[in-house]
Amino acid sequence: MVKIHFVILFLLLGILSLNAQSFTKGIVTYKSSINVYVKFNDTKNIQVGDTMFLFSDSLLPVLLVKYISSTSCVGNKMNNSTINVSDSIWIRNKEKAITKLLQAPSLGQDTFNIASRNGIPQPKKEEKKKPTYKITGRFAVNSYSSFNNFQKKPINRFRYTFMLNSKNLKVKGWSGESYLSYRSQPGLLSTDGFKLFDNLKVYNLALKYDFSEKSHIYIGRKINPNASNVGAIDGLQYERKFKNVLIGTMVGSRPDYTNYGFNPSLWQAGVFVNHSYQNKKGDITNTIALFEQRNKTKTDRRFMYYQHSNTLVKNLMLFGSYEMDLYKMVNLVPKSVLSPSSIYLSLRYKLFKKVVINSSYDALKNVIYYETFKSFIDQYIEKELRQGWRIGVDYEPIQNVTLGATASYRFQANHSDPSQNLDFYLSIYQLPWNAGSVNFNYTTLNTTYLQGKIFGGRFTKSLWKGNYSMEATYRNIAYQYELAESPLNQNIFGLHFNGRLLKKLSLGLNGEKTFEKSRRYTSIYCSLIKRF
């Protein structure tokens, strides 16, 4: 009997441990020399101190959660594993898995109702789950103050940002999202007057209605991630999913080009088709879009856009986008054309376990709106296609140490007006005795109007289990401008503090002091963020 109890207990523990190994997937959106930013659908079951994993033949612990927002986490590297933007990161979701297991129905009499005439057990009707109302947001107050030794009055600026996302509003099927920013500078109101949209910027303000799990509509201002090159759209956006295919259509207007306000005269309409495929090796996504933009009733621009991302090949990530203009005005006569306006290719390849190569190429022409910019359109047409390439190598010789170098070159079609940059960096993520992390970087740049060198260093230390961090920085800038006799030489010292005062309240204090030969500059930046 005792053995049976042990067997049952062993099986239960095994089931719990297996079910507890459910994972939530996130995507790396940005990385610095110290921190890695990972975006999730939500972070309600993630806590500071949790471990994040990278899948490479097996699960490897790579990040330790340091900060948490409603949809993102900031993590510190735990070892010398290479992490790059767009990598998939996984985190265990123990609480959710165990709760789901404990709430699963058992094979007892409560599972069935013997209510039929022939006595056959009938499944018990499941109670309808009430929708959960979830509201997340952030309100931030930022201040910037600048002082120097040759002006009497300091410069003070304030910026207020408000973000609110609500899922499953009390009206069934509806949800909303918003992101607004307002800036002010004391002392300018009396001279410039009050101009609302010069100070208030509405980047996102939209309602969403779900007809079903596969179709929904947006109403308001929103940037669609499947057609992000178009920018914000003020109007209606409808999307419908068919297995691996997503079809969307949009109609509305684009924000005013002078102040980002609402301008119904600049109307636009378009359609896109997105196809995605995913397996254990990776995923592939293709998007093609067609848009018409007008100024009142006249065509301003007509173009086609294609985007491709691919991670199916082991150790290789490919991203590319291609934009082509389909409309042109020649001597006031409209014509249909096929003219490439932008090309972007990005390739990341893990050559060896500790060597990663990053490269990119881009070519860009001025975007021409034939009606909006008709008064000075010749200046836009005359400018040639500008191209550029970049290649970089990251190498981890030993644990917690990374070396990197990047070279970039930009030029016009005739190779005139070139710009060249060389960047080198060294990062040590964990100094002995948990003393912190350091980073050194060196940059040389050469353009038609200046030659320069920048050397910098940064020391970062986390305190109190990652709830606080302090950072000290130094930069030396040496520029020689073509039309200036004397070179510019600056030494810049910085001290930065970030900490979580309460569970959802954080404070950031940043100060910089700049020394030149005869001038001194002081900058102070403060940030207070309240999440809810």
KALIN-V350957 format. One record per residue. N is the residue number from 0. RES is the residue in one small letter. PHI is phi as a letter, one per 30 degrees, with the letter a starting at -180 (none if undefined). PSI is psi in degrees with one decimal (none if undefined). D_CENTER is the distance of its C-alpha to the mean C-alpha in whole Angstrom. Layout:
# KALIN-V350957
N:RES:PHI:PSI:D_CENTER ; N:RES:PHI:PSI:D_CENTER
This chain:
# KALIN-V350957
0:m:none:-40.2:58 ; 1:v:d:-38.7:56 ; 2:k:d:-40.1:55 ; 3:i:d:-42.8:54 ; 4:h:d:-41.5:52 ; 5:f:d:-38.8:50 ; 6:v:d:-45.8:49 ; 7:i:d:-44.6:48 ; 8:l:d:-40.8:46 ; 9:f:d:-42.3:44 ; 10:l:d:-41.9:43 ; 11:l:d:-44.4:42 ; 12:l:d:-37.6:40 ; 13:g:d:-43.1:39 ; 14:i:d:-44.5:37 ; 15:l:d:-44.3:35 ; 16:s:d:-37.3:34 ; 17:l:d:-44.6:33 ; 18:n:d:-28.2:31 ; 19:a:d:-15.2:30 ; 20:q:d:24.9:28 ; 21:s:d:147.8:26 ; 22:f:b:150.6:22 ; 23:t:c:134.8:19 ; 24:k:c:138.0:16 ; 25:g:b:167.3:12 ; 26:i:b:133.2:10 ; 27:v:d:119.7:9 ; 28:t:c:-22.2:5 ; 29:y:a:147.2:7 ; 30:k:b:141.4:11 ; 31:s:c:-174.2:13 ; 32:s:d:-17.7:17 ; 33:i:c:-49.1:17 ; 34:n:c:155.7:14 ; 35:v:b:129.0:12 ; 36:y:c:125.9:9 ; 37:v:b:130.4:9 ; 38:k:c:130.8:8 ; 39:f:c:167.1:11 ; 40:n:d:-40.0:13 ; 41:d:a:162.8:15 ; 42:t:b:25.8:16 ; 43:k:d:-24.0:20 ; 44:n:c:16.6:21 ; 45:i:c:139.8:19 ; 46:q:b:156.1:21 ; 47:v:d:132.1:21 ; 48:g:j:-11.0:23 ; 49:d:d:157.8:22 ; 50:t:c:135.3:21 ; 51:m:c:145.7:19 ; 52:f:c:151.9:20 ; 53:l:c:132.3:19 ; 54:f:c:116.4:22 ; 55:s:b:88.1:24 ; 56:d:i:-33.7:27 ; 57:s:a:169.2:27 ; 58:l:d:124.5:25 ; 59:l:c:125.2:24 ; 60:p:d:122.3:23 ; 61:v:b:-27.1:20 ; 62:l:b:149.1:18 ; 63:l:c:123.1:20 ; 64:v:d:126.9:18 ; 65:k:c:-48.3:18 ; 66:y:b:154.2:16 ; 67:i:b:134.3:15 ; 68:s:c:-168.7:13 ; 69:s:d:-30.1:14 ; 70:t:b:2.4:11 ; 71:s:b:159.2:10 ; 72:c:b:147.3:12 ; 73:v:c:126.8:13 ; 74:g:b:151.8:15 ; 75:n:c:140.2:18 ; 76:k:d:138.3:19 ; 77:m:c:-19.6:23 ; 78:n:a:-163.8:24 ; 79:n:c:17.2:24 ; 80:s:d:142.5:22 ; 81:t:d:125.1:19 ; 82:i:b:131.8:16 ; 83:n:b:160.6:13 ; 84:v:e:137.6:10 ; 85:s:i:-1.0:10 ; 86:d:d:148.8:13 ; 87:s:d:129.6:14 ; 88:i:c:140.3:15 ; 89:w:b:146.2:18 ; 90:i:b:137.7:19 ; 91:r:d:141.1:23 ; 92:n:c:66.3:23 ; 93:k:d:-46.9:27 ; 94:e:e:-43.7:28 ; 95:k:d:-41.6:27 ; 96:a:d:-44.8:29 ; 97:i:d:-40.9:32 ; 98:t:d:-41.9:32 ; 99:k:d:-38.6:32 ; 100:l:d:-44.0:34 ; 101:l:d:-25.8:37 ; 102:q:c:-3.6:36 ; 103:a:d:142.6:37 ; 104:p:d:140.8:41 ; 105:s:d:163.0:44 ; 106:l:d:58.3:47 ; 107:g:c:-172.7:49 ; 108:q:d:-20.1:51 ; 109:d:d:-15.0:48 ; 110:t:d:-25.1:46 ; 111:f:b:152.4:49 ; 112:n:c:118.0:51 ; 113:i:d:84.3:55 ; 114:a:b:-7.9:56 ; 115:s:d:160.2:57 ; 116:r:d:-34.3:60 ; 117:n:c:4.7:60 ; 118:g:i:9.8:59 ; 119:i:d:128.3:56 ; 120:p:e:133.2:53 ; 121:q:c:139.0:50 ; 122:p:d:140.7:47 ; 123:k:d:135.5:46 ; 124:k:d:130.2:44 ; 125:e:d:137.7:40 ; 126:e:d:139.8:39 ; 127:k:d:129.5:36 ; 128:k:d:134.1:33 ; 129:k:d:140.3:33 ; 130:p:d:142.2:29 ; 131:t:c:133.1:27 ; 132:y:c:116.5:26 ; 133:k:b:125.8:22 ; 134:i:b:124.0:21 ; 135:t:b:151.2:18 ; 136:g:a:-179.0:17 ; 137:r:a:136.2:16 ; 138:f:b:127.2:19 ; 139:a:b:140.4:18 ; 140:v:c:121.4:21 ; 141:n:b:137.9:20 ; 142:s:b:142.8:23 ; 143:y:b:125.8:24 ; 144:s:b:136.2:27 ; 145:s:b:131.4:29 ; 146:f:b:152.8:32 ; 147:n:a:172.8:35 ; 148:n:c:10.8:38 ; 149:f:b:4.5:39 ; 150:q:b:143.8:38 ; 151:k:d:-45.0:40 ; 152:k:c:135.8:37 ; 153:p:d:163.4:33 ; 154:i:c:125.1:30 ; 155:n:b:132.0:28 ; 156:r:b:147.1:25 ; 157:f:b:144.7:24 ; 158:r:b:130.4:20 ; 159:y:c:127.6:20 ; 160:t:b:142.2:17 ; 161:f:b:125.4:17 ; 162:m:b:133.1:15 ; 163:l:b:127.1:17 ; 164:n:b:129.3:17 ; 165:s:b:131.1:20 ; 166:k:c:137.7:21 ; 167:n:h:67.1:24 ; 168:l:d:166.5:26 ; 169:k:d:-22.2:30 ; 170:v:d:116.5:30 ; 171:k:e:132.6:30 ; 172:g:j:-12.7:27 ; 173:w:c:145.0:25 ; 174:s:b:168.5:22 ; 175:g:b:161.0:20 ; 176:e:a:148.5:16 ; 177:s:a:150.8:16 ; 178:y:a:111.3:14 ; 179:l:b:150.3:17 ; 180:s:b:137.4:18 ; 181:y:b:132.2:21 ; 182:r:b:150.4:22 ; 183:s:b:150.5:26 ; 184:q:b:106.7:28 ; 185:p:e:136.1:32 ; 186:g:j:-14.8:34 ; 187:l:c:-13.1:33 ; 188:l:d:-38.2:34 ; 189:s:d:-27.1:38 ; 190:t:c:-41.3:37 ; 191:d:c:-15.6:34 ; 192:g:i:-179.6:35 ; 193:f:c:116.9:32 ; 194:k:b:108.0:30 ; 195:l:e:-54.0:28 ; 196:f:d:-4.4:25 ; 197:d:d:-24.0:25 ; 198:n:c:-34.0:24 ; 199:l:c:125.6:22 ; 200:k:c:121.3:19 ; 201:v:c:103.5:18 ; 202:y:d:-28.7:14 ; 203:n:a:127.3:15 ; 204:l:a:93.6:18 ; 205:a:b:150.7:19 ; 206:l:c:145.7:21 ; 207:k:b:135.5:21 ; 208:y:b:125.3:24 ; 209:d:c:111.9:25 ; 210:f:d:-36.8:28 ; 211:s:a:-173.1:28 ; 212:e:d:-17.5:25 ; 213:k:c:-2.5:25 ; 214:s:b:141.6:25 ; 215:h:a:167.8:23 ; 216:i:b:141.5:23 ; 217:y:c:141.1:21 ; 218:i:b:121.7:23 ; 219:g:k:-153.1:22 ; 220:r:c:125.5:19 ; 221:k:a:142.5:15 ; 222:i:c:119.7:13 ; 223:n:d:124.2:14 ; 224:p:d:-20.4:11 ; 225:n:d:-8.2:14 ; 226:a:b:48.4:15 ; 227:s:d:-24.0:12 ; 228:n:d:-21.2:15 ; 229:v:d:-27.0:17 ; 230:g:i:-162.8:15 ; 231:a:d:145.6:16 ; 232:i:b:124.8:19 ; 233:d:c:104.1:22 ; 234:g:l:-136.2:24 ; 235:l:c:140.8:24 ; 236:q:b:125.5:22 ; 237:y:c:136.3:23 ; 238:e:b:142.1:22 ; 239:r:b:131.8:25 ; 240:k:c:134.0:24 ; 241:f:b:97.0:27 ; 242:k:h:-110.2:27 ; 243:n:c:7.0:24 ; 244:v:c:132.0:24 ; 245:l:c:125.2:22 ; 246:i:c:134.2:23 ; 247:g:b:150.1:22 ; 248:t:b:147.5:24 ; 249:m:b:143.7:23 ; 250:v:b:137.3:25 ; 251:g:l:-143.4:25 ; 252:s:b:165.7:25 ; 253:r:c:153.6:22 ; 254:p:d:152.9:21 ; 255:d:d:135.0:24 ; 256:y:d:-10.4:23 ; 257:t:c:-35.8:25 ; 258:n:b:6.7:24 ; 259:y:i:21.6:21 ; 260:g:d:-174.3:23 ; 261:f:d:129.0:25 ; 262:n:b:95.4:27 ; 263:p:d:-13.2:29 ; 264:s:d:-24.4:31 ; 265:l:c:62.6:28 ; 266:w:d:156.5:27 ; 267:q:a:156.4:26 ; 268:a:b:151.0:26 ; 269:g:a:174.2:24 ; 270:v:b:147.4:24 ; 271:f:b:155.7:22 ; 272:v:b:126.9:23 ; 273:n:b:129.6:20 ; 274:h:b:132.8:22 ; 275:s:b:146.6:20 ; 276:y:b:137.9:22 ; 277:q:b:138.9:22 ; 278:n:b:-167.6:24 ; 279:k:d:-25.4:25 ; 280:k:d:-29.7:24 ; 281:g:l:-154.3:20 ; 282:d:b:163.6:19 ; 283:i:b:135.8:20 ; 284:t:b:134.4:18 ; 285:n:b:135.5:20 ; 286:t:b:133.5:19 ; 287:i:b:135.9:22 ; 288:a:b:151.5:22 ; 289:l:b:127.7:24 ; 290:f:b:147.0:24 ; 291:e:b:126.4:27 ; 292:q:b:135.7:27 ; 293:r:b:159.1:30 ; 294:n:c:105.1:31 ; 295:k:i:-114.9:34 ; 296:t:c:-3.1:36 ; 297:k:c:143.8:35 ; 298:t:d:127.1:32 ; 299:d:c:-43.9:30 ; 300:r:a:144.7:28 ; 301:r:b:127.4:28 ; 302:f:a:164.0:25 ; 303:m:b:145.9:24 ; 304:y:b:136.3:21 ; 305:y:b:137.5:20 ; 306:q:b:140.0:17 ; 307:h:b:135.5:18 ; 308:s:b:143.8:16 ; 309:n:a:125.2:19 ; 310:t:b:21.5:19 ; 311:l:d:-30.6:22 ; 312:v:d:132.5:24 ; 313:k:e:134.1:24 ; 314:n:i:13.2:22 ; 315:l:b:133.5:21 ; 316:m:b:126.2:18 ; 317:l:b:133.6:18 ; 318:f:b:137.8:16 ; 319:g:a:149.9:17 ; 320:s:b:149.4:17 ; 321:y:b:128.1:21 ; 322:e:b:134.5:22 ; 323:m:b:128.4:25 ; 324:d:d:138.5:27 ; 325:l:c:3.2:30 ; 326:y:b:142.1:32 ; 327:k:b:144.8:34 ; 328:m:c:117.2:36 ; 329:v:b:115.3:39 ; 330:n:h:45.1:42 ; 331:l:i:13.5:41 ; 332:v:c:118.2:41 ; 333:p:d:141.3:38 ; 334:k:b:149.9:38 ; 335:s:c:128.4:36 ; 336:v:b:170.9:34 ; 337:l:b:95.7:32 ; 338:s:b:111.6:30 ; 339:p:d:133.9:27 ; 340:s:c:-23.0:24 ; 341:s:a:144.4:21 ; 342:i:b:134.6:21 ; 343:y:b:128.6:18 ; 344:l:b:134.3:18 ; 345:s:b:132.1:17 ; 346:l:b:128.4:18 ; 347:r:b:125.9:18 ; 348:y:b:128.2:21 ; 349:k:d:96.9:23 ; 350:l:d:-50.3:26 ; 351:f:b:-178.8:27 ; 352:k:d:-32.8:26 ; 353:k:c:10.7:26 ; 354:v:b:124.5:25 ; 355:v:b:132.7:22 ; 356:i:c:129.0:22 ; 357:n:c:134.3:19 ; 358:s:b:155.4:20 ; 359:s:a:156.3:19 ; 360:y:b:137.4:21 ; 361:d:b:146.5:20 ; 362:a:b:130.8:23 ; 363:l:b:131.3:22 ; 364:k:c:160.8:25 ; 365:n:d:131.7:25 ; 366:v:d:126.0:24 ; 367:i:c:121.4:27 ; 368:y:c:105.9:28 ; 369:y:d:-25.9:32 ; 370:e:c:-44.5:33 ; 371:t:d:-38.9:30 ; 372:f:c:25.1:31 ; 373:k:d:-22.5:35 ; 374:s:d:-25.0:36 ; 375:f:b:37.0:34 ; 376:i:d:-27.7:33 ; 377:d:d:-34.7:36 ; 378:q:d:-33.4:33 ; 379:y:d:-39.8:30 ; 380:i:d:-35.1:32 ; 381:e:d:-28.9:34 ; 382:k:d:132.8:31 ; 383:e:d:167.2:31 ; 384:l:d:129.8:28 ; 385:r:c:130.5:26 ; 386:q:b:161.7:25 ; 387:g:a:153.1:23 ; 388:w:b:156.8:22 ; 389:r:b:139.0:21 ; 390:i:b:136.0:22 ; 391:g:b:154.2:21 ; 392:v:b:130.8:23 ; 393:d:c:132.1:22 ; 394:y:b:133.1:25 ; 395:e:c:92.1:25 ; 396:p:d:-39.6:29 ; 397:i:b:171.9:30 ; 398:q:d:134.4:28 ; 399:n:i:14.3:25 ; 400:v:b:129.3:26 ; 401:t:b:133.5:23 ; 402:l:c:144.1:25 ; 403:g:b:151.9:23 ; 404:a:b:141.8:23 ; 405:t:b:135.5:22 ; 406:a:b:136.8:24 ; 407:s:b:150.3:23 ; 408:y:b:126.4:25 ; 409:r:b:143.0:25 ; 410:f:a:162.7:28 ; 411:q:d:176.3:29 ; 412:a:e:-34.0:31 ; 413:n:c:15.2:35 ; 414:h:i:23.4:33 ; 415:s:d:162.0:34 ; 416:d:h:54.1:31 ; 417:p:d:157.5:30 ; 418:s:b:128.4:27 ; 419:q:b:135.1:27 ; 420:n:b:142.4:25 ; 421:l:b:127.7:25 ; 422:d:b:136.5:23 ; 423:f:b:143.8:24 ; 424:y:b:155.2:23 ; 425:l:b:125.4:25 ; 426:s:b:133.0:23 ; 427:i:b:110.7:25 ; 428:y:d:-33.0:23 ; 429:q:b:105.4:26 ; 430:l:d:159.2:29 ; 431:p:e:150.2:33 ; 432:w:h:29.5:34 ; 433:n:h:41.4:30 ; 434:a:d:-12.4:30 ; 435:g:k:-159.9:26 ; 436:s:b:151.6:24 ; 437:v:b:154.2:25 ; 438:n:b:136.1:23 ; 439:f:b:140.2:25 ; 440:n:b:151.1:24 ; 441:y:b:131.6:26 ; 442:t:b:136.3:25 ; 443:t:b:139.2:28 ; 444:l:b:147.0:27 ; 445:n:b:113.3:30 ; 446:t:b:-176.9:30 ; 447:t:d:-19.7:32 ; 448:y:c:-7.0:33 ; 449:l:a:158.8:32 ; 450:q:b:135.9:32 ; 451:g:a:165.3:30 ; 452:k:b:141.3:29 ; 453:i:b:126.7:27 ; 454:f:b:136.2:27 ; 455:g:b:161.3:25 ; 456:g:b:153.6:25 ; 457:r:b:135.3:24 ; 458:f:c:129.2:25 ; 459:t:b:138.4:23 ; 460:k:b:126.6:25 ; 461:s:c:142.3:24 ; 462:l:b:152.3:26 ; 463:w:h:62.5:28 ; 464:k:h:33.8:26 ; 465:g:i:1.7:23 ; 466:n:d:-21.3:23 ; 467:y:b:153.8:23 ; 468:s:b:145.8:22 ; 469:m:b:146.4:24 ; 470:e:b:134.7:23 ; 471:a:c:134.2:26 ; 472:t:b:156.5:25 ; 473:y:b:137.6:27 ; 474:r:b:140.2:27 ; 475:n:c:123.4:29 ; 476:i:c:126.0:29 ; 477:a:b:107.4:32 ; 478:y:c:140.2:32 ; 479:q:b:106.8:35 ; 480:y:d:146.2:35 ; 481:e:d:-38.7:37 ; 482:l:c:8.1:39 ; 483:a:c:139.7:39 ; 484:e:d:-43.3:42 ; 485:s:c:139.4:40 ; 486:p:d:159.3:37 ; 487:l:c:124.2:34 ; 488:n:b:119.8:34 ; 489:q:b:141.8:32 ; 490:n:c:121.4:31 ; 491:i:b:122.5:28 ; 492:f:c:138.5:28 ; 493:g:b:150.7:26 ; 494:l:b:127.8:26 ; 495:h:b:140.9:23 ; 496:f:b:133.8:23 ; 497:n:b:135.7:21 ; 498:g:a:157.9:22 ; 499:r:c:109.1:22 ; 500:l:d:-45.4:25 ; 501:l:b:-177.0:25 ; 502:k:e:-39.8:24 ; 503:k:b:23.7:21 ; 504:l:b:122.4:22 ; 505:s:b:155.4:20 ; 506:l:b:138.2:22 ; 507:g:b:131.0:20 ; 508:l:b:125.1:23 ; 509:n:b:130.8:23 ; 510:g:b:142.1:26 ; 511:e:b:140.9:26 ; 512:k:b:124.0:30 ; 513:t:c:128.7:30 ; 514:f:c:124.7:34 ; 515:e:c:-173.4:36 ; 516:k:d:-44.6:39 ; 517:s:b:3.2:40 ; 518:r:b:152.7:37 ; 519:r:b:135.3:35 ; 520:y:b:141.5:32 ; 521:t:b:129.4:30 ; 522:s:b:134.9:27 ; 523:i:b:126.2:26 ; 524:y:b:128.0:22 ; 525:c:b:143.4:22 ; 526:s:b:127.2:20 ; 527:l:b:119.6:21 ; 528:i:b:127.0:19 ; 529:k:c:120.7:20 ; 530:r:c:149.0:18 ; 531:f:b:none:20
